[in-house]
């Protein structure tokens, strides 16, 4: 028996998650100067992080020889105040992905089922398969979640339902009325994980009301991240909001010190900087308009997005992606999301968006 066969078959069958390629890798592979490369592949905040967060990191760095607060008291207090939930209903993670994985580890086992949508975040099937459970994929409706299809897919084996709102990589949004109606129909013994990684990019009209539902639905878990609008992707910090009993279960298997000291300090400072989030939202709105208008001028179809990225259709997407890389533009191929004819581009700064559109125009013209 080879050594890898010691691992369960369902672990060996996992295809590892592939993130957007880093700038340094593209520079090495294509012989480019790193300063000339634009990364629009991972839905990062082009404004960077809050200046307040940078100051907080500088103040906290003198203590990096110490372990962080394993319970995250200051961050817990800040999140509790921001969202109006008791501290006992908060679980912190090494990014919001950690919340997704903790939920799967806590509530799924071999023989159980988890439901998620076609074209939904790749981590959902990964965390499901990693515990030996079965993923049930509901065909997408208009590139978004078909919640009626979700309800029909529920069986006695169903334990978890994953919903991304807005969805990644398509950017689609489920309206609040439809989502509230769905929750009413889900059996109480089935947990619904509502992934709201991009909620800060929603308008006041579209912004989630899910936190107010926690008192009604004990089977609701809401995950948030500091990686997107808050610009802390490199620090890996996120959190989940849920019923106290569910939080207690997740905290039993959560790794000690899973959110590092600098991440906690930066997250506390970021939560207090509403002005930075407002600027990030405004920059995203302007960039979204710039890119959608540019794609329309090129005659390219795109999916209306409520997040900080756009997925657009293009002939020979794999080849187009390769040519964009040669121009020093990193976008995201999404063939692994069952969308082989689409690329996803993150909203960047005005100059970055402009350069992307100019490069795309050249590539599309050469492919005609």
Phi, psi and omega in degrees: 000129177286156188299326182291340180287352175293327179288148178301152182301323182292336174283317181295337183275353183289132171270118185302148177296136179242112178277179176296141183296136178288156181302318183299323180293317179294321179299316180293316187290325186250003179066037182256160173280129181305324182293341182264002183260138177246124179258115177232048189242341192237018174058038178274161180280117182292344177277354183082218180249167176300137174304327177297322179293322180296319177297317181297322178296317179299323180287327185276341189295338180292344183255014186292348175285348179262149171293148177286170174292111183297336179262355176058051188303309183295318179292321178299318179297318181293316179294319179300317180291318183294318187255356177067037178240151176298149181298334181289350181259013184245133174233132180262151181221162174282073193086161179292339174303326180297322178295319179297316181291318178301320180296317179295316181296325185281327191238000178240147172212176181304130181100340178278167180233145172234140183252136172207169186270153165302145181064026178256171186310131186296340182290333181301307177294329180297310183289332177291311182293329183295340178254008177082010178276172183254128176272131177251113183264120177267125180307140182290158176235110185061037182066010178238188183284131173263091186292330174296321176295325176299313182299320179291335183277349182291131178230175175300344180270351184289129178241324183228147171232126178258129177226124175260125183215104358297158183273147173241123023254011188269338179080006181287158183230137173267127181290155188298323181296315180296319181292319179296320178296320178299312182301324179297333186264350180281132177305145185294342180266012176245122181278135176251119178259112182260107184271108184246046183299334185248018185300327182293344179268003179273150175292165179300328179291322185266347187301146186298147172246014190298329181301324180290347180271349184300326181288342180264323187244104178290346181262019181255130173239128179247124179252141178227160181225155171260007186279340187260265185297331180278348173071030181247033185304322183287346181265342177058084176213133177209180180204160175237145175246133188194175176299148182305319182294323178290318178300322179298319179295313182295323180291340178290331182250357178294137178296139175300140177058039184285349173242117188288168187299314181293322178297317179297315181297316181294321181293319178300313180295322181294319180299333182273353185257075179296330181296321179294318179297321179296320178292323178294319178297314182296318179296323180292319178298316180294318179294323178299316179296317180301315183286318180295321177295320179295319179294322178295321179295331177274358179072027182258135178282140177221162179265126179304127188242142177250013183247213179244038179202166177223135172258128184230149181270141179206144177294141178054054186304320181297318179291321178297317178300316180299318181290326176295322177298321178296334175274000181081024180245118180258115171242189186240113170292141182232035175298329180289351174262019182065033179226066186294341182261015183236152167236150177247131179239132177280153176285125179249195172292163182307313182294325179290317178298319181298314181294322176300313182295322178294317179294318180299319179299318179294316182295314181298318180297319181292334182272350181287000000 
